[in-house]
Amino acid sequence: MLYRESGSSWWPLLWGPAFAVFGYLVELVTGPASAALWTIVGLALTLCAVVWVNLRVKTGSVELTAEDARFGREKLPVTMIEAFTDVGAPTGAKVLGGGWSVPKGTTAVPLRLVDGTVVLGWARDPEALLAALRRVVRR
Protein backbone atom coordinates (compact mmCIF):
# COMPACT_ATOMS: atom_id res chain seq x y z
CA MET A 1 0.00 0.00 0.00
CA LEU A 2 1.62 3.20 -1.20
CA TYR A 3 -1.18 5.61 -0.31
CA ARG A 4 -4.42 5.20 1.60
CA GLU A 5 -7.08 7.45 3.01
CA SER A 6 -10.31 6.31 4.54
CA GLY A 7 -13.66 7.73 3.51
CA SER A 8 -14.72 8.02 7.15
CA SER A 9 -13.67 7.16 10.66
CA TRP A 10 -15.77 4.91 12.86
CA TRP A 11 -16.23 7.38 15.75
CA PRO A 12 -19.72 8.46 14.54
CA LEU A 13 -20.93 5.12 15.91
CA LEU A 14 -20.77 6.77 19.33
CA TRP A 15 -23.40 9.37 18.41
CA GLY A 16 -26.37 7.01 18.90
CA PRO A 17 -25.40 5.76 22.35
CA ALA A 18 -24.39 9.29 23.44
CA PHE A 19 -27.77 10.69 22.33
CA ALA A 20 -29.59 7.83 24.08
CA VAL A 21 -27.70 8.36 27.36
CA PHE A 22 -28.36 12.10 27.18
CA GLY A 23 -32.07 11.51 26.51
CA TYR A 24 -32.29 9.03 29.37
CA LEU A 25 -30.60 11.47 31.76
CA VAL A 26 -32.95 14.27 30.73
CA GLU A 27 -35.91 11.96 31.38
CA LEU A 28 -34.50 11.02 34.79
CA VAL A 29 -34.38 14.70 35.75
CA THR A 30 -37.80 15.63 34.34
CA GLY A 31 -39.88 12.59 35.23
CA PRO A 32 -40.17 8.86 34.73
CA ALA A 33 -37.41 7.40 32.56
CA SER A 34 -37.64 4.39 30.27
CA ALA A 35 -34.30 2.60 29.99
CA ALA A 36 -35.72 0.10 27.50
CA LEU A 37 -36.96 2.83 25.17
CA TRP A 38 -33.64 4.70 25.21
CA THR A 39 -31.75 1.43 24.67
CA ILE A 40 -33.82 0.79 21.55
CA VAL A 41 -33.27 4.38 20.36
CA GLY A 42 -29.52 4.06 20.94
CA LEU A 43 -29.35 0.74 19.07
CA ALA A 44 -31.42 2.08 16.15
CA LEU A 45 -29.24 5.18 15.81
CA THR A 46 -26.09 3.06 16.05
CA LEU A 47 -27.37 0.75 13.31
CA CYS A 48 -28.06 3.75 11.06
CA ALA A 49 -24.57 5.08 11.78
CA VAL A 50 -23.02 1.69 10.93
CA VAL A 51 -24.73 1.72 7.53
CA TRP A 52 -23.79 5.37 6.90
CA VAL A 53 -20.13 4.97 7.91
CA ASN A 54 -19.77 1.72 5.97
CA LEU A 55 -21.07 3.40 2.80
CA ARG A 56 -18.78 6.40 3.34
CA VAL A 57 -15.79 4.10 3.75
CA LYS A 58 -16.66 2.21 0.56
CA THR A 59 -17.39 5.26 -1.58
CA GLY A 60 -14.90 7.75 -0.15
CA SER A 61 -11.71 5.75 0.30
CA VAL A 62 -8.63 6.18 -1.86
CA GLU A 63 -5.97 3.49 -2.17
CA LEU A 64 -2.87 3.25 -4.33
CA THR A 65 -0.83 0.09 -4.74
CA ALA A 66 1.84 -0.81 -7.27
CA GLU A 67 -0.87 -2.39 -9.46
CA ASP A 68 -4.08 -0.39 -8.93
CA ALA A 69 -5.45 2.98 -7.93
CA ARG A 70 -8.86 2.77 -6.28
CA PHE A 71 -11.10 5.81 -5.90
CA GLY A 72 -14.28 4.88 -4.07
CA ARG A 73 -15.61 1.75 -5.73
CA GLU A 74 -13.71 2.20 -9.00
CA LYS A 75 -10.35 0.58 -9.67
CA LEU A 76 -7.94 1.84 -12.28
CA PRO A 77 -4.84 -0.15 -13.22
CA VAL A 78 -1.73 1.98 -12.74
CA THR A 79 -0.56 0.88 -16.21
CA MET A 80 -3.48 2.89 -17.65
CA ILE A 81 -2.13 6.17 -16.22
CA GLU A 82 0.06 8.03 -18.69
CA ALA A 83 0.53 11.35 -16.84
CA PHE A 84 -0.54 13.05 -13.63
CA THR A 85 1.48 16.28 -13.70
CA ASP A 86 0.74 19.22 -15.98
CA VAL A 87 -2.62 17.69 -16.85
CA GLY A 88 -5.50 20.13 -17.09
CA ALA A 89 -8.97 19.17 -15.93
CA PRO A 90 -11.35 19.68 -18.86
CA THR A 91 -14.96 20.53 -18.17
CA GLY A 92 -17.02 17.38 -17.98
CA ALA A 93 -14.11 15.07 -17.19
CA LYS A 94 -15.23 11.80 -15.65
CA VAL A 95 -14.82 11.63 -11.88
CA LEU A 96 -13.41 8.30 -10.75
CA GLY A 97 -15.57 6.57 -8.19
CA GLY A 98 -18.84 7.31 -9.94
CA GLY A 99 -19.82 10.67 -8.46
CA TRP A 100 -20.87 13.84 -10.31
CA SER A 101 -18.04 15.74 -8.67
CA VAL A 102 -15.11 15.00 -6.41
CA PRO A 103 -16.21 14.27 -2.83
CA LYS A 104 -16.54 17.18 -0.43
CA GLY A 105 -13.29 17.95 1.36
CA THR A 106 -11.11 16.50 -1.38
CA THR A 107 -9.10 18.03 -4.21
CA ALA A 108 -9.29 16.86 -7.81
CA VAL A 109 -6.20 15.16 -9.23
CA PRO A 110 -6.40 15.07 -13.05
CA LEU A 111 -4.99 11.90 -14.61
CA ARG A 112 -4.35 11.45 -18.33
CA LEU A 113 -4.86 7.86 -19.41
CA VAL A 114 -2.96 6.04 -22.15
CA ASP A 115 -5.93 6.50 -24.53
CA GLY A 116 -5.66 10.30 -24.13
CA THR A 117 -8.75 10.83 -21.96
CA VAL A 118 -8.51 12.80 -18.75
CA VAL A 119 -10.26 11.55 -15.62
CA LEU A 120 -10.39 13.08 -12.17
CA GLY A 121 -8.99 11.22 -9.21
CA TRP A 122 -9.23 12.90 -5.84
CA ALA A 123 -7.62 13.01 -2.42
CA ARG A 124 -7.71 14.96 0.81
CA ASP A 125 -3.92 15.24 0.56
CA PRO A 126 -3.27 15.55 -3.19
CA GLU A 127 0.46 16.20 -2.70
CA ALA A 128 0.90 12.87 -0.91
CA LEU A 129 -1.10 11.08 -3.62
CA LEU A 130 1.04 12.69 -6.35
CA ALA A 131 4.21 11.67 -4.50
CA ALA A 132 2.97 8.08 -4.31
CA LEU A 133 2.00 8.17 -8.01
CA ARG A 134 5.57 9.29 -8.87
CA ARG A 135 6.82 6.02 -7.37
CA VAL A 136 4.64 3.77 -9.54
CA VAL A 137 3.91 5.57 -12.81
CA ARG A 138 6.95 5.18 -15.05
CA ARG A 139 6.51 7.60 -17.94
MDTraj code that builds the backbone (N, CA, C; nanometers):
import mdtraj as md
import numpy as np

residues = "MET LEU TYR ARG GLU SER GLY SER SER TRP TRP PRO LEU LEU TRP GLY PRO ALA PHE ALA VAL PHE GLY TYR LEU VAL GLU LEU VAL THR GLY PRO ALA SER ALA ALA LEU TRP THR ILE VAL GLY LEU ALA LEU THR LEU CYS ALA VAL VAL TRP VAL ASN LEU ARG VAL LYS THR GLY SER VAL GLU LEU THR ALA GLU ASP ALA ARG PHE GLY ARG GLU LYS LEU PRO VAL THR MET ILE GLU ALA PHE THR ASP VAL GLY ALA PRO THR GLY ALA LYS VAL LEU GLY GLY GLY TRP SER VAL PRO LYS GLY THR THR ALA VAL PRO LEU ARG LEU VAL ASP GLY THR VAL VAL LEU GLY TRP ALA ARG ASP PRO GLU ALA LEU LEU ALA ALA LEU ARG ARG VAL VAL ARG ARG".split()
xyz = np.array([
    [0.0849, -0.1176, 0.0000],
    [0.0000, 0.0000, 0.0000],
    [0.0895, 0.1239, 0.0000],
    [0.0796, 0.2008, -0.1078],
    [0.1616, 0.3204, -0.1196],
    [0.0909, 0.4452, -0.0673],
    [-0.0392, 0.4465, -0.0783],
    [-0.1179, 0.5611, -0.0311],
    [-0.2560, 0.5103, 0.0068],
    [-0.3078, 0.5606, 0.1180],
    [-0.4416, 0.5202, 0.1598],
    [-0.5036, 0.6314, 0.2426],
    [-0.6291, 0.6586, 0.2141],
    [-0.7077, 0.7451, 0.3013],
    [-0.8483, 0.6874, 0.3093],
    [-0.8994, 0.6885, 0.4288],
    [-1.0309, 0.6306, 0.4536],
    [-1.1394, 0.7328, 0.4229],
    [-1.2540, 0.6847, 0.3806],
    [-1.3660, 0.7729, 0.3509],
    [-1.4339, 0.8265, 0.4754],
    [-1.4121, 0.7595, 0.5894],
    [-1.4721, 0.8023, 0.7151],
    [-1.4051, 0.7283, 0.8294],
    [-1.4114, 0.7868, 0.9463],
    [-1.3670, 0.7157, 1.0659],
    [-1.4898, 0.6471, 1.1266],
    [-1.4652, 0.5648, 1.2252],
    [-1.5767, 0.4909, 1.2864],
    [-1.6300, 0.5591, 1.4120],
    [-1.5764, 0.6748, 1.4524],
    [-1.6230, 0.7384, 1.5746],
    [-1.7690, 0.7840, 1.5699],
    [-1.8301, 0.8100, 1.4517],
    [-1.9721, 0.8465, 1.4541],
    [-2.0635, 0.7377, 1.5117],
    [-2.0121, 0.6164, 1.5285],
    [-2.0928, 0.5120, 1.5915],
    [-2.1249, 0.5456, 1.7364],
    [-2.0516, 0.6375, 1.7943],
    [-2.0771, 0.6766, 1.9332],
    [-2.1914, 0.7767, 1.9464],
    [-2.2331, 0.8369, 1.8345],
    [-2.3399, 0.9370, 1.8408],
    [-2.4698, 0.8789, 1.8946],
    [-2.5103, 0.7629, 1.8462],
    [-2.6368, 0.7012, 1.8899],
    [-2.6390, 0.6733, 2.0384],
    [-2.5398, 0.6007, 2.0914],
    [-2.5396, 0.5765, 2.2351],
    [-2.5298, 0.7057, 2.3176],
    [-2.4515, 0.8029, 2.2704],
    [-2.4395, 0.9292, 2.3441],
    [-2.5749, 1.0020, 2.3486],
    [-2.6454, 1.0051, 2.2374],
    [-2.7768, 1.0685, 2.2333],
    [-2.8741, 0.9953, 2.3257],
    [-2.8686, 0.8615, 2.3246],
    [-2.9595, 0.7829, 2.4082],
    [-2.9309, 0.8058, 2.5567],
    [-2.8042, 0.8102, 2.5952],
    [-2.7695, 0.8357, 2.7359],
    [-2.8153, 0.9754, 2.7750],
    [-2.7919, 1.0740, 2.6888],
    [-2.8356, 1.2100, 2.7182],
    [-2.9880, 1.2159, 2.7343],
    [-3.0609, 1.1525, 2.6414],
    [-3.2071, 1.1507, 2.6506],
    [-3.2557, 1.0834, 2.7771],
    [-3.1914, 0.9746, 2.8143],
    [-3.2288, 0.9034, 2.9368],
    [-3.2053, 0.9908, 3.0600],
    [-3.0896, 1.0595, 3.0623],
    [-3.0595, 1.1466, 3.1759],
    [-3.1577, 1.2629, 3.1859],
    [-3.1958, 1.3190, 3.0713],
    [-3.2955, 1.4274, 3.0726],
    [-3.4284, 1.3745, 3.1259],
    [-3.4665, 1.2543, 3.0855],
    [-3.5914, 1.1958, 3.1376],
    [-3.5828, 1.1680, 3.2867],
    [-3.4665, 1.1260, 3.3357],
    [-3.4505, 1.1020, 3.4793],
    [-3.4732, 1.2291, 3.5590],
    [-3.4250, 1.3422, 3.5050],
    [-3.4383, 1.4695, 3.5747],
    [-3.5816, 1.5220, 3.5666],
    [-3.6487, 1.5018, 3.4549],
    [-3.7800, 1.5633, 3.4340],
    [-3.8984, 1.4724, 3.4679],
    [-3.8750, 1.3468, 3.4928],
    [-3.9879, 1.2587, 3.5234],
    [-3.9494, 1.1132, 3.5084],
    [-4.0481, 1.0285, 3.4851],
    [-4.0166, 0.8860, 3.4728],
    [-3.9323, 0.8590, 3.3475],
    [-3.8326, 0.7720, 3.3650],
    [-3.7409, 0.7404, 3.2558],
    [-3.7595, 0.5954, 3.2122],
    [-3.7491, 0.5727, 3.0829],
    [-3.7643, 0.4385, 3.0272],
    [-3.6307, 0.3929, 2.9694],
    [-3.5600, 0.3093, 3.0437],
    [-3.4299, 0.2602, 2.9991],
    [-3.4451, 0.1742, 2.8737],
    [-3.5513, 0.0967, 2.8660],
    [-3.5725, 0.0096, 2.7497],
    [-3.5917, 0.0924, 2.6226],
    [-3.6715, 0.1980, 2.6331],
    [-3.6958, 0.2832, 2.5167],
    [-3.5662, 0.3475, 2.4678],
    [-3.4865, 0.4032, 2.5606],
    [-3.3635, 0.4702, 2.5208],
    [-3.2585, 0.3711, 2.4717],
    [-3.2644, 0.2475, 2.5200],
    [-3.1752, 0.1434, 2.4669],
    [-3.2097, 0.1135, 2.3217],
    [-3.3374, 0.1033, 2.2927],
    [-3.3820, 0.0788, 2.1551],
    [-3.3439, 0.1957, 2.0652],
    [-3.3644, 0.3190, 2.1139],
    [-3.3269, 0.4375, 2.0362],
    [-3.1766, 0.4376, 2.0092],
    [-3.0963, 0.4093, 2.1112],
    [-2.9515, 0.4060, 2.0942],
    [-2.9078, 0.3000, 1.9943],
    [-2.9685, 0.1815, 2.0012],
    [-2.9350, 0.0738, 1.9065],
    [-2.9761, 0.1097, 1.7640],
    [-3.0945, 0.1696, 1.7486],
    [-3.1418, 0.2077, 1.6148],
    [-3.0498, 0.3141, 1.5537],
    [-3.0131, 0.4136, 1.6319],
    [-2.9237, 0.5182, 1.5813],
    [-2.7843, 0.4618, 1.5500],
    [-2.7379, 0.3689, 1.6311],
    [-2.6086, 0.3061, 1.6045],
    [-2.6133, 0.2248, 1.4765],
    [-2.7220, 0.1526, 1.4541],
    [-2.7372, 0.0751, 1.3308],
    [-2.7364, 0.1672, 1.2090],
    [-2.8076, 0.2784, 1.2170],
    [-2.8065, 0.3751, 1.1063],
    [-2.6657, 0.4294, 1.0833],
    [-2.5942, 0.4567, 1.1912],
    [-2.4575, 0.5082, 1.1784],
    [-2.3646, 0.4037, 1.1176],
    [-2.3841, 0.2758, 1.1514],
    [-2.3022, 0.1688, 1.0934],
    [-2.3203, 0.1656, 0.9421],
    [-2.4452, 0.1729, 0.8975],
    [-2.4732, 0.1724, 0.7534],
    [-2.4116, 0.2949, 0.6875],
    [-2.4296, 0.4113, 0.7453],
    [-2.3790, 0.5369, 0.6903],
    [-2.2262, 0.5357, 0.6809],
    [-2.1590, 0.4985, 0.7902],
    [-2.0127, 0.4971, 0.7915],
    [-1.9589, 0.3937, 0.6932],
    [-2.0211, 0.2763, 0.6891],
    [-1.9770, 0.1718, 0.5965],
    [-1.9851, 0.2199, 0.4516],
    [-2.0940, 0.2860, 0.4157],
    [-2.1068, 0.3398, 0.2803],
    [-2.0042, 0.4494, 0.2534],
    [-1.9793, 0.5346, 0.3518],
    [-1.8785, 0.6401, 0.3339],
    [-1.7392, 0.5809, 0.3153],
    [-1.7093, 0.4745, 0.3887],
    [-1.5786, 0.4101, 0.3746],
    [-1.5655, 0.3493, 0.2353],
    [-1.6717, 0.2840, 0.1879],
    [-1.6658, 0.2205, 0.0562],
    [-1.6585, 0.3213, -0.0573],
    [-1.7322, 0.4311, -0.0475],
    [-1.7387, 0.5257, -0.1583],
    [-1.6383, 0.6397, -0.1483],
    [-1.5784, 0.6607, -0.0313],
    [-1.4898, 0.7749, -0.0146],
    [-1.3451, 0.7411, 0.0102],
    [-1.3097, 0.6140, 0.0047],
    [-1.1715, 0.5747, 0.0299],
    [-1.0870, 0.5864, -0.0967],
    [-0.9599, 0.6138, -0.0770],
    [-0.8627, 0.6182, -0.1864],
    [-0.7485, 0.5259, -0.1474],
    [-0.7099, 0.4384, -0.2408],
    [-0.5971, 0.3488, -0.2171],
    [-0.5110, 0.3426, -0.3428],
    [-0.3804, 0.3399, -0.3228],
    [-0.2873, 0.3254, -0.4335],
    [-0.1885, 0.2148, -0.3991],
    [-0.1827, 0.1146, -0.4858],
    [-0.0833, 0.0086, -0.4738],
    [0.0027, 0.0130, -0.5995],
    [0.0980, -0.0760, -0.6083],
    [0.1839, -0.0809, -0.7268],
    [0.1060, -0.1236, -0.8502],
    [-0.0079, -0.1896, -0.8320],
    [-0.0869, -0.2389, -0.9457],
    [-0.2099, -0.1543, -0.9772],
    [-0.2790, -0.1059, -0.8735],
    [-0.4082, -0.0393, -0.8932],
    [-0.4192, 0.0893, -0.8132],
    [-0.5006, 0.1806, -0.8671],
    [-0.5450, 0.2980, -0.7935],
    [-0.6952, 0.2810, -0.7764],
    [-0.7437, 0.2927, -0.6536],
    [-0.8862, 0.2770, -0.6284],
    [-0.9397, 0.4060, -0.5689],
    [-1.0409, 0.4613, -0.6349],
    [-1.1098, 0.5811, -0.5896],
    [-1.2540, 0.5411, -0.5644],
    [-1.2943, 0.5357, -0.4385],
    [-1.4278, 0.4877, -0.4065],
    [-1.4401, 0.3428, -0.4477],
    [-1.5392, 0.3128, -0.5287],
    [-1.5613, 0.1746, -0.5728],
    [-1.4980, 0.1436, -0.7081],
    [-1.4271, 0.2396, -0.7657],
    [-1.3709, 0.2204, -0.8995],
    [-1.2205, 0.1974, -0.8943],
    [-1.1777, 0.0895, -0.9589],
    [-1.0350, 0.0581, -0.9674],
    [-0.9819, 0.0946, -1.1049],
    [-0.8612, 0.1464, -1.1053],
    [-0.7943, 0.1843, -1.2285],
    [-0.6539, 0.1246, -1.2248],
    [-0.6204, 0.0370, -1.3205],
    [-0.4839, -0.0154, -1.3219],
    [-0.3833, 0.0974, -1.3415],
    [-0.2761, 0.0938, -1.2661],
    [-0.1728, 0.1976, -1.2740],
    [-0.1134, 0.2023, -1.4143],
    [-0.1108, 0.0908, -1.4849],
    [-0.0558, 0.0881, -1.6213],
    [-0.1386, 0.1719, -1.7179],
    [-0.2623, 0.2057, -1.6803],
    [-0.3479, 0.2893, -1.7655],
    [-0.3164, 0.4383, -1.7512],
    [-0.2430, 0.4754, -1.6472],
    [-0.2130, 0.6165, -1.6216],
    [-0.0894, 0.6565, -1.7004],
    [-0.1064, 0.7556, -1.7881],
    [0.0056, 0.8035, -1.8688],
    [0.0740, 0.9229, -1.8023],
    [-0.0037, 1.0146, -1.7466],
    [0.0534, 1.1348, -1.6840],
    [-0.0376, 1.1822, -1.5722],
    [0.0227, 1.2491, -1.4748],
    [-0.0540, 1.3054, -1.3631],
    [-0.0026, 1.4438, -1.3248],
    [0.1000, 1.4915, -1.3918],
    [0.1479, 1.6280, -1.3701],
    [0.1261, 1.7069, -1.4987],
    [0.1011, 1.8338, -1.4837],
    [0.0740, 1.9224, -1.5975],
    [-0.0412, 1.8717, -1.6832],
    [-0.1415, 1.8162, -1.6165],
    [-0.2622, 1.7686, -1.6850],
    [-0.3746, 1.8620, -1.6438],
    [-0.4368, 1.9268, -1.7394],
    [-0.5502, 2.0128, -1.7088],
    [-0.6763, 1.9311, -1.6908],
    [-0.7695, 1.9850, -1.6170],
    [-0.8969, 1.9169, -1.5935],
    [-1.0031, 1.9776, -1.6844],
    [-1.0331, 1.9122, -1.7973],
    [-1.1346, 1.9683, -1.8862],
    [-1.2735, 1.9623, -1.8237],
    [-1.3582, 2.0530, -1.8644],
    [-1.4956, 2.0530, -1.8172],
    [-1.5628, 1.9237, -1.8592],
    [-1.6310, 1.8623, -1.7674],
    [-1.7020, 1.7385, -1.7977],
    [-1.6171, 1.6136, -1.7874],
    [-1.4957, 1.6250, -1.7357],
    [-1.4106, 1.5067, -1.7191],
    [-1.4763, 1.4107, -1.6214],
    [-1.4634, 1.2835, -1.6506],
    [-1.5228, 1.1797, -1.5654],
    [-1.4534, 1.1784, -1.4289],
    [-1.5349, 1.1733, -1.3242],
    [-1.4820, 1.1631, -1.1884],
    [-1.4744, 1.0156, -1.1528],
    [-1.3562, 0.9698, -1.1144],
    [-1.3410, 0.8305, -1.0752],
    [-1.4186, 0.8056, -0.9463],
    [-1.4777, 0.6906, -0.9363],
    [-1.5568, 0.6569, -0.8191],
    [-1.7052, 0.6687, -0.8435],
    [-1.7438, 0.7291, -0.9550],
    [-1.8840, 0.7311, -0.9937],
    [-1.9649, 0.8522, -0.9525],
    [-1.9055, 0.9500, -0.8868],
    [-1.9820, 1.0671, -0.8463],
    [-1.9906, 1.1706, -0.9573],
    [-2.0746, 1.2729, -0.9359],
    [-2.0869, 1.3838, -1.0314],
    [-1.9707, 1.4794, -1.0170],
    [-1.9175, 1.4868, -0.8944],
    [-1.8036, 1.5736, -0.8670],
    [-1.7160, 1.5040, -0.7633],
    [-1.5982, 1.5603, -0.7415],
    [-1.5111, 1.4998, -0.6407],
    [-1.5770, 1.5147, -0.5041],
    [-1.5559, 1.4198, -0.4149],
    [-1.6207, 1.4275, -0.2834],
    [-1.5834, 1.5537, -0.2071],
    [-1.6750, 1.5985, -0.1251],
    [-1.6537, 1.7176, -0.0435],
    [-1.5306, 1.6979, 0.0457],
    [-1.4487, 1.8006, 0.0539],
    [-1.3292, 1.7946, 0.1363],
    [-1.2079, 1.7360, 0.0660],
    [-1.2234, 1.7043, -0.0629],
    [-1.1110, 1.6497, -0.1384],
    [-1.0743, 1.7456, -0.2510],
    [-0.9581, 1.7230, -0.3086],
    [-0.9100, 1.8033, -0.4206],
    [-0.8962, 1.7138, -0.5423],
    [-0.9386, 1.7634, -0.6577],
    [-0.9291, 1.6857, -0.7809],
    [-0.7828, 1.6677, -0.8217],
    [-0.7528, 1.5479, -0.8701],
    [-0.6198, 1.5161, -0.9226],
    [-0.6405, 1.4652, -1.0653],
    [-0.6197, 1.5514, -1.1671],
    [-0.6398, 1.5074, -1.3053],
    [-0.5365, 1.4021, -1.3459],
    [-0.5856, 1.2982, -1.4125],
    [-0.4991, 1.1903, -1.4606],
    [-0.5255, 1.1705, -1.6094],
    [-0.4189, 1.1745, -1.6904],
    [-0.4346, 1.1455, -1.8330],
    [-0.4054, 0.9967, -1.8524],
    [-0.4996, 0.9291, -1.9180],
    [-0.4858, 0.7859, -1.9407],
    [-0.4137, 0.7605, -2.0726],
    [-0.3728, 0.6369, -2.0949],
    [-0.2962, 0.6040, -2.2155],
    [-0.3780, 0.6252, -2.3428],
    [-0.5107, 0.6253, -2.3335],
    [-0.5926, 0.6500, -2.4526],
    [-0.6163, 0.7992, -2.4767],
    [-0.5551, 0.8852, -2.3938],
    [-0.5655, 1.0299, -2.4125],
    [-0.6759, 1.0967, -2.3340],
    [-0.7675, 1.0217, -2.2753],
    [-0.8751, 1.0829, -2.1964],
    [-0.8208, 1.1294, -2.0623],
    [-0.8873, 1.2284, -2.0066],
    [-0.8514, 1.2802, -1.8748],
    [-0.9645, 1.2466, -1.7792],
    [-0.9296, 1.1870, -1.6680],
    [-1.0255, 1.1553, -1.5624],
    [-0.9798, 1.2256, -1.4357],
    [-1.0714, 1.2399, -1.3423],
    [-1.0390, 1.3080, -1.2172],
    [-1.0330, 1.2085, -1.1024],
    [-0.9134, 1.1903, -1.0489],
    [-0.8989, 1.1223, -0.9214],
    [-0.9154, 1.2286, -0.8143],
    [-0.9057, 1.1928, -0.6903],
    [-0.9233, 1.2904, -0.5840],
    [-0.8580, 1.2399, -0.4562],
    [-0.8239, 1.3346, -0.3697],
    [-0.7622, 1.3009, -0.2422],
    [-0.7742, 1.4182, -0.1467],
    [-0.7746, 1.3887, -0.0192],
    [-0.7709, 1.4956, 0.0811],
    [-0.6321, 1.5586, 0.0852],
    [-0.5309, 1.4768, 0.0589],
    [-0.3923, 1.5236, 0.0557],
    [-0.3369, 1.4964, -0.0842],
    [-0.3684, 1.5827, -0.1811],
    [-0.3270, 1.5554, -0.3188],
    [-0.1759, 1.5486, -0.3369],
    [-0.1001, 1.6236, -0.2579],
    [0.0462, 1.6199, -0.2701],
    [0.1003, 1.4820, -0.2341],
    [0.0452, 1.4209, -0.1305],
    [0.0895, 1.2865, -0.0910],
    [0.0504, 1.1834, -0.1972],
    [-0.0687, 1.1991, -0.2557],
    [-0.1104, 1.1079, -0.3624],
    [-0.0183, 1.1228, -0.4837],
    [0.0135, 1.2464, -0.5216],
    [0.1041, 1.2690, -0.6346],
    [0.2428, 1.2114, -0.6078],
    [0.2906, 1.2248, -0.4847],
    [0.4215, 1.1673, -0.4497],
    [0.4185, 1.0159, -0.4619],
    [0.3089, 0.9536, -0.4195],
    [0.2967, 0.8084, -0.4313],
    [0.2842, 0.7668, -0.5778],
    [0.2120, 0.8470, -0.6578],
    [0.2004, 0.8169, -0.8008],
    [0.3366, 0.8236, -0.8698],
    [0.4226, 0.9178, -0.8282],
    [0.5567, 0.9293, -0.8868],
    [0.6364, 0.7987, -0.8704],
    [0.6090, 0.7259, -0.7628],
    [0.6822, 0.6021, -0.7371],
    [0.6371, 0.4867, -0.8248],
    [0.5143, 0.4926, -0.8780],
    [0.4637, 0.3768, -0.9537],
    [0.4397, 0.4029, -1.1014],
    [0.4148, 0.5270, -1.1395],
    [0.3909, 0.5570, -1.2811],
    [0.5235, 0.5881, -1.3462],
    [0.5634, 0.5052, -1.4388],
    [0.6947, 0.5177, -1.5047],
    [0.6752, 0.5718, -1.6466],
    [0.6686, 0.7005, -1.6610],
    [0.6509, 0.7601, -1.7944],
    [0.7521, 0.8700, -1.8128],
])
top = md.Topology()
chain = top.add_chain()
for i, resn in enumerate(residues, 1):
    res = top.add_residue(resn, chain, resSeq=i)
    for name in ("N", "CA", "C"):
        top.add_atom(name, md.element.get_by_symbol(name[0]), res)
traj = md.Trajectory(xyz[None], top)
